[in-house]
Structure formats: C-alpha cells, structure tokens
Amino acid sequence: MKSQNAFVSWFRDSSPYIHAHRNKTFVISFGGEAVLADDFDHHVHDFALLSSLGIRLVLVHGIRPQIDQRLNKLNAPALFHNNLRITDDLALQCVKEAAGLVRVEIEALLSMGLANSPMAGSSLKVASGNFVTAKPIGVIDGIDYGHTGEVRRIDNIAIHQQLDQNNVVLISPIGYSPSGEIFNLSAEQVAKAVSIALKAEKLILLTEKSCCNPETNEQIRQMTIQEAEDFLKKNQTIDETISLPLKAAIQSCRENIERVHLINRTIDGALLLELFSRDGVGTLISSMPYEELRPATLNDIGGILELIKPLEHQGILAKRSREKIEMEIADYIIIERDGLIIGCTALHPNRDGHFGAIACLAIHPDYQKSARGNRLLDYVYVQAKKLGLQTLYVLSTQTMHWFIDRGFLSTDIGSLPEPLKILYNPQRNSKILFKNIE
C-alpha cells in the first residue's frame, strides 16, 4: 500500500510537467558511449514515452568511441588537439561508417513495438536527413584539422516539418557542404545549434557523469550562465565529459534557450526524473536563477495559501483569508522554485511609528533546513532599513526559539505599539518577540 501511495503521489505531482511539456520541442544529445551501454534500450524506452506524451523530440547522437574502435582495428592513432578530433582521410571513412551504423541501430530500437515491452504500441516514426550544413574548421595554432568541421546552418524548416508530422528526428554529428564534402562534427555543438535554430524549449545533454564540485564532490544542482562560466574558469582541468556539455549549455542559454539540463545518463530513469519532478537529478543551466526570492504579486496568492494552509491547521500560523492576503499582498515576500512557492513571509510596516511586524513566515516541508528562512529574514531586514523602521515585532506560538536564535528578545503585550495591541488575539496566547534594527 505504501508503494502504491508513493506512486499515486508522484504521478499527481508529475501532472503539471506533463501538461507543460506537451507540444514543446526538446533536443536531447547523448554520446556514443550511451549507445554502446547495455542499458541504452532503457533510454530508448524513455524517448518513446516522451514522444507519446506529446513532446516534439530531436535526438542528436555521438560516435566518438565507435570511431576510435574502427581506428584501433586499423592500427591507426586517434588524433586530438584541444579536445577536437583531427579527421584525416582514414578517420573520415571511420566517421562515415560509425555514423551510419549507429543511426541504423537507434532507428531499429525506436521502431520496436513488441508486446509486453515498454515499446508496445509506440509506433514511432523516425526521420533522418541532411539537416546540417557545415564548413571546415581549417588550421588553428598550426594544426590542420582536416575534415573536422563546425556547423554553418541548420535546416530548421525541414526539421519542423518532420516534427509537425509527429516524427522523432534523429541527427548524426556529421555535416555537409554545398559542394558535397562531409565533415565530422561535435555532437554537443550540433545539439546546441539545432536547439537554437528550432528555438527549442529545452536542450538536454546526457553526460557520462554528474556535474560535481571538484572540491566537495557534491553535485551542482543549478547554475546561471555566469556561475557556469566562473566554474569552468576555476576548474580548467575538469573532465571533458563535463566541460564540453557545459560550454554548449552556456552558448545555448546566451542564444535564448531558457533551460539546459546536464543529466548523468548512468542513473536509471534520469531523464524522467529530471523532467517530471520538481528537483530532478541533473544540473540545470539557465540565464535566470531557478530559485528566486522576490516581492509577491496577486498571481502568487493561490500559491501562498497552499503553502500556509497546513500550518494554519496545525495552529502554527494564524488563519488568513484570501481577501486579507490580497489587500496586503505588497507586504509579502516569496521564494519561488520552478513555479512553486516554497517560502513566504510578510513585513507589515508602520512608518509613522517606525516599527514593523513580521508575519506568515513559512517554508515548504520539502525545502526546510536549507537556510531559506534566513534568506527571507535577511530580506526583511533590508526592506525594514529602507523604510526607516527601527523595531521589528513577531507574534509566535511555536517558532519563538527560531527567532530567539536570530537575535530576537522576549517582551510582553504592554510594550507592543498600540496598533499591534489592537490586533493581538488573547486566545492564541502568542509569545511576543522584538528586535531593534541597527
């Protein structure tokens, strides 16, 4: 029963994302290592599921290990400079063989519709083609990169036509010149160019490992463009399996892709966990912060009520009507995380009396013990100083020690300013705390 309840709860929580992602265009990139992995069919099943939910999918695959395998069989070295393959004539032949074989293998997996399997009834249609026009990189630092190229143009109209027909578009990391030459391309850069050309809602890069802080080995859950750039400058020796996707993510965000996700493809179901749960399992790169502390607006009233209702039932917060919050909405401050209000408080100022009352401080249970209450309180201090307030008051029944730990002192009703005395409810018997603003 417990597992059933957990499934029902997860499925309900995922429904906003199911609605939000429908008819949106996602570009998903994965390396040749993923294709060689024993569990690659799980990723294919997840791709099929995303398509069945109405997501317009463009898949960009890599072929680096497949090229290396062919060169190794020929006793030819794999040549690289600055993480870019030097593609001579022999390497180009290996590129063409690898791209063709991997594309066919992926198409075959996406075409499966066996009964009693996750692909049952999927009937996916896959479209591939010469969607990428490329040009040679040329000679850099005296190194001739041969047939290694860079994206010149993406045929976004042709790709959109295929997506409009409910086809999954599959793109290999090769490009063609108008004169018929073939170029070996970086899969991350192809995915970046495709997402920008299509104005995709998301670029998703499946990586070989999680993006972690080298000093603590803790996963980085989110970064803005600036934070990602600073991270790469500080960690210039970081593994290319992370640095290359990060660079593609930064470039994509600078070209108006709102969100880029770096997801460790070795985590089972990582793609679904990232897209259909609020916190996900990957690293989100965005131009704007994923979590934002800001003044509340009228559109936030429903979220505020949903957050504080359980605390009102427990007697931790005094009950507030929608009308009261609406009248005082200018006093409210919220923390919003991906559309969910996970924290709020209110500062009710009395400028004539140079004091203010802190009310309705609440943090969502899933996001407590992460200093978000401190962030709200610090914001209140800043606003109080701007308004010229000298003293802050708090009425609390169960959280007084939290405020005492942050410098508030106990007092009695006799020391309350007259406007607050009038509002004091003896039945709640709230403790009265104050703090002078320096």
ABEGO torsion letter per residue (X at the ends): XAAAAAAAAAAAAAAAAAAAABGBBBBBBBBAAAAABAAAAAAAAAAAAAAAAGBBBBBBBBAAAAAAAAAAAAGBBBBBBGGBBBBBAAAAAAAAAAAAAAAAAAAAAAABABBGBAABGAGBBBBBEBABBBBBAEBBGGBBAEABBBBABBBAAAAAAAAAAGBBBBBBBBBBBAAGBBBBBBAAAAAAAAAAAAGBABBBBBBABBBBBAAAGBBBABBBAAAAAAAAAABAABBAAAAAAAAAAAAAAAAGBABBBBBBAABBGAAAAAAABAAEABBBBBABBABBBBBBBAAAAAAAAAAAAAAAAAGABBBBBAAAAAAAAAABBBBBBGGBBABBBBBBBBAAAGBBBBBGBBBBAAABGAGAAAAAAAAAAAAAAAAGBABBBBBBAAAAAAAAAAGBBBBBAAABBAAAAAABBAAAGBBBBBBBBX
